[in-house]
Amino acid sequence: MMKFKLNDFLETIKAYWLFLLPHYLFSRLTYVITRTRNPLVPFLIRFYIKLFKVNLKECIETSPDKYETFCDFFTRKLKPGIHKIDSSENSVVSTCDGSVTELGKIEDNSILQVKGKKIHLDDLLGYDKQLKNEFDNGSFLTIYLSPKDYHRVHMPCYGKLLKTIHVPGRLFSVAKHAVNKIKNLYARNERLICKFKNEATSFSVIFVAAINVSSIEVSWKGEASPPYPKKIISSNYSKKKITYDKGEEFGMFKSGSTVIILFDDTVEISKEIRKGQKIRVGQKIGLLK
């Protein structure tokens, strides 16, 4: 019991000192440093690989010396065939490599952050009433991308882009200790909400920024963040023909963070997917009902 209380206390300290940090200053420094070309880049990449046990054998470029900047390494592409996209007709698949932190039904227009902490969709979606109502009684999956993971984001199923919502906020860490302790964390942090639709279902893929996430990039726009927004920015793409197939890449983090996938009530999350499970792009996470 004493050990449990000590761990809980230490976790609280680790989480709440984040309130004192100048989030955007730290992240802007990361932005500059990770794009700087210098002779130390290969050394830093090798140190990072060893520290976080990155599997460089999966990458198209397997030599640390070939990456001109740390950002080039961080957004590395993997060899064809590493990600096997589930081809079942009615399947929906994981958008990224990472660990499942939470999943389940959307109840009372809320998703679970961790046990005992819920996030209302109003807060998460920047008070967009249309999106909130679409996901009532739907389902969600939250995936944490650790420092060792591949950081490109792919489609869970075929979809046409309808709109994006760029919501300003803080840049709290999304590591386990912060998620466990900071209430409403994902709705406090800056995020980019990408709304898609197809004939069968509506879904949103949400890029949640975090400290030292120096950039979020999407294929139809390029770099979406920074610059960091001072107000909610909603962009309508419904009249443009921007579509992606299941498993197709459409965005990336240029440092690690979290992705939240929201589905309407036409998708059922697979009972085989468990909290804490490692998951990869293209792995089946659910089925269209």
C-alpha positions in Angstrom: 0.0 0.0 0.0 2.8 2.4 0.9 4.6 1.7 -2.4 1.3 2.3 -4.3 0.8 5.7 -2.6 4.4 6.7 -3.2 4.1 5.8 -6.9 0.8 7.8 -7.1 2.5 10.8 -5.4 5.5 10.7 -7.8 3.1 10.4 -10.8 1.2 13.5 -9.6 4.5 15.5 -9.2 5.6 14.4 -12.7 2.3 15.5 -14.2 1.7 18.8 -12.4 5.1 20.4 -12.9 4.1 20.4 -16.6 1.8 23.4 -15.8 4.9 25.5 -15.1 6.7 24.8 -18.3 6.6 27.2 -21.3 5.2 24.6 -23.6 5.4 26.6 -26.9 8.9 27.8 -26.3 10.1 24.2 -25.7 8.3 23.0 -28.7 9.6 25.8 -30.9 13.1 25.0 -29.9 12.5 21.4 -30.8 11.2 22.5 -34.2 14.4 24.4 -34.9 16.8 21.8 -33.5 15.2 18.8 -35.3 15.5 20.6 -38.7 19.1 21.7 -38.3 21.7 20.0 -40.4 25.0 19.5 -38.5 27.7 16.8 -38.0 26.1 15.6 -34.7 22.9 14.4 -36.4 24.1 10.8 -37.0 25.4 10.6 -33.4 22.1 11.9 -32.0 20.1 9.4 -34.1 22.3 6.5 -33.0 21.8 7.6 -29.3 18.0 7.8 -29.8 17.9 4.4 -31.5 19.8 2.8 -28.6 17.8 4.7 -25.9 14.3 3.9 -27.3 15.2 0.6 -29.1 14.1 1.7 -32.5 13.9 -1.0 -35.1 15.8 0.6 -38.0 15.7 -2.7 -40.0 12.1 -2.0 -40.9 12.9 1.4 -42.5 13.5 2.1 -46.1 16.7 3.9 -45.1 18.5 1.7 -42.5 21.7 3.8 -42.1 21.6 6.7 -39.5 24.2 8.5 -41.6 21.8 8.9 -44.5 19.3 11.2 -42.6 20.2 14.8 -43.1 18.2 16.0 -40.0 16.7 14.4 -37.0 13.2 15.3 -38.4 14.0 13.2 -41.5 14.8 10.3 -39.2 11.8 10.8 -37.0 9.4 10.8 -40.0 11.1 7.8 -41.6 9.2 5.6 -44.0 9.0 1.8 -43.5 9.6 -0.8 -46.2 6.7 -2.0 -48.3 5.0 -4.9 -46.7 5.9 -4.0 -43.1 2.3 -2.8 -42.6 -0.2 -5.4 -43.7 -3.5 -3.7 -44.4 -6.5 -5.9 -43.5 -8.4 -6.5 -46.7 -11.7 -7.6 -45.2 -14.5 -5.7 -46.9 -16.2 -4.4 -43.8 -13.1 -3.9 -41.6 -11.7 -0.7 -40.1 -8.0 -0.6 -39.3 -5.5 1.1 -37.1 -4.3 4.5 -38.3 -0.9 4.3 -36.6 1.6 2.3 -34.7 1.4 2.6 -31.0 -0.3 1.4 -27.8 -4.0 1.4 -27.1 -4.6 3.6 -24.1 -8.4 3.5 -24.1 -11.3 2.3 -26.3 -15.0 1.7 -26.1 -18.4 3.2 -26.6 -19.1 6.9 -26.7 -21.6 7.3 -23.9 -23.3 10.5 -22.8 -21.3 12.2 -25.6 -18.1 11.5 -23.7 -15.0 9.3 -24.2 -12.9 7.8 -21.5 -9.5 9.4 -20.9 -8.6 6.9 -18.2 -10.7 5.2 -15.5 -12.5 7.9 -13.6 -11.8 10.7 -16.1 -14.1 11.4 -19.1 -13.8 14.0 -21.8 -17.0 15.5 -23.2 -17.1 15.6 -27.0 -18.1 19.3 -26.8 -14.7 20.0 -25.3 -12.7 17.6 -27.5 -14.3 18.8 -30.8 -14.1 22.5 -30.2 -17.9 22.8 -29.6 -18.7 21.8 -33.2 -22.3 20.7 -32.8 -22.5 18.8 -36.0 -19.6 16.5 -35.2 -20.7 16.0 -31.6 -24.1 14.8 -32.6 -22.7 12.5 -35.3 -20.7 10.4 -32.8 -23.4 10.0 -30.1 -23.5 6.3 -29.3 -20.6 5.6 -31.5 -17.2 4.2 -30.5 -13.6 5.4 -30.1 -10.0 4.3 -29.9 -7.1 6.2 -28.5 -3.5 5.3 -29.6 -0.3 6.6 -28.0 2.7 6.9 -30.2 5.8 6.4 -28.2 9.2 7.8 -29.1 10.2 4.5 -30.8 7.1 4.3 -33.0 6.6 5.1 -36.7 4.9 8.5 -36.7 2.9 8.6 -39.9 -0.9 8.4 -39.8 -3.1 6.4 -42.2 -6.8 5.9 -42.9 -8.9 3.5 -40.9 -11.1 3.0 -44.0 -12.0 4.7 -47.3 -13.2 8.2 -46.7 -13.7 11.6 -48.3 -12.4 14.6 -46.3 -15.2 17.0 -45.3 -13.6 19.4 -42.9 -10.8 20.1 -40.4 -10.9 21.9 -37.1 -7.7 23.2 -35.7 -8.2 23.9 -31.9 -5.7 25.9 -29.9 -4.5 24.7 -26.5 -1.7 23.7 -24.3 1.0 21.2 -25.1 1.0 18.9 -22.0 2.9 15.6 -22.3 0.6 12.7 -23.3 2.8 10.2 -21.4 1.0 7.8 -19.0 1.6 9.8 -15.9 0.1 13.0 -17.4 -2.9 11.2 -18.9 -3.6 9.5 -15.5 -3.5 12.8 -13.6 -4.4 15.8 -15.7 -8.2 16.2 -16.1 -9.5 16.7 -19.7 -5.9 16.5 -21.1 -6.7 15.8 -24.7 -9.3 18.6 -24.8 -6.8 21.0 -23.2 -4.0 20.3 -25.8 -3.8 21.7 -29.2 -5.3 19.4 -31.8 -6.3 18.9 -35.4 -9.6 17.2 -36.1 -10.0 15.6 -39.5 -13.6 14.7 -40.4 -14.2 12.0 -43.1 -17.2 10.2 -44.5 -18.1 7.4 -46.9 -21.3 5.7 -47.9 -21.3 3.5 -44.8 -19.9 5.6 -41.9 -18.7 8.9 -40.6 -15.4 9.1 -38.6 -12.9 11.6 -37.4 -9.1 11.2 -36.9 -7.8 13.6 -34.2 -4.1 14.5 -34.0 -3.4 15.5 -30.4 -0.3 17.7 -30.1 2.0 17.5 -27.0 5.1 19.1 -25.7 8.0 18.9 -28.2 5.5 17.9 -31.0 7.1 20.4 -33.3 4.7 19.9 -36.2 1.6 18.2 -37.5 1.4 17.7 -41.2 -1.4 16.6 -43.5 -1.1 15.8 -47.2 -3.8 18.2 -48.5 -2.3 21.2 -46.7 1.2 20.5 -45.6 2.3 21.8 -42.2 -0.8 22.5 -40.1 1.0 23.3 -36.9 3.0 25.5 -36.3 2.0 28.3 -36.6 -0.1 27.7 -33.5 -3.7 29.0 -33.7 -5.0 31.7 -31.4 -8.6 30.7 -32.1 -10.5 27.7 -33.5 -10.0 27.4 -37.3 -12.5 25.4 -39.2 -11.9 24.6 -42.9 -14.5 23.2 -45.2 -13.3 20.7 -47.8 -16.7 19.1 -48.7 -16.6 20.6 -52.3 -13.2 19.3 -53.0 -12.5 15.7 -54.0 -10.0 14.7 -51.4 -10.3 11.0 -50.8 -8.1 8.3 -49.3 -8.3 4.5 -49.4 -8.1 2.3 -46.3 -4.5 2.1 -45.1 -3.4 5.1 -47.1 -1.1 7.6 -45.4 -2.5 11.1 -45.1 -0.5 12.8 -42.3 2.3 12.7 -39.7 3.6 13.9 -36.4 7.1 15.4 -36.5 7.5 14.2 -32.9 5.4 11.8 -30.8 1.9 12.2 -29.5 -1.6 10.6 -29.6 -4.3 9.9 -32.2 -8.0 9.5 -31.2 -10.3 7.9 -33.7 -14.1 8.6 -33.4 -16.7 6.5 -35.3 -20.4 6.9 -35.6 -22.7 4.1 -34.5 -22.1 2.0 -37.6 -18.8 0.7 -36.4 -18.2 -1.8 -33.6 -14.7 -2.0 -32.1 -13.3 -5.6 -32.1 -13.4 -7.4 -28.8 -9.9 -8.6 -29.6 -8.5 -5.1 -29.1 -7.4 -4.5 -25.5 -6.2 -1.6 -23.5 -2.4 -1.5 -23.4 -2.1 -3.6 -26.5 0.5 -2.7 -29.1 -1.1 -2.1 -32.5 0.2 -1.4 -36.0 -1.1 0.4 -39.1 -3.5 -1.7 -41.0 -4.4 -4.1 -38.2 -8.1 -4.7 -37.9 -9.6 -2.8 -35.0 -13.3 -3.2 -35.8 -16.1 -3.9 -38.3 -18.9 -2.0 -40.0 -22.1 -3.4 -38.5 
